[in-house]
């Protein structure tokens, strides 16, 4: 897990080359997308429910 901008993110999705010990990061976009799809990131209980958006609009 990585923490940035007040939120936690999956490091294997954001920077897979770092966690896999690869020599460079040129494939991070492709690998991160594949890992996100395999994990189902953004679907089910991981999906944005809009509550934060409503709270931000109210303030």
C-alpha positions, 0 to 999 in steps of 0.5 A: 500500500502506498499513501499519497494525497490523503488516500491509500493506493495499491503499489503493485498497480501504481508502480509494479516495477518497483515492487517486482524488482525490475530494472526500469519502469517503462512497463508500469502502465501495461503491468499496472493495468493487467494487475488492476484487472486481475484484482478487480480494482475499481469494482465492487467494494473498491468502487467509488460510491459517490459519497465523497463527491457529495460531501465535497460538493456540500462544502 
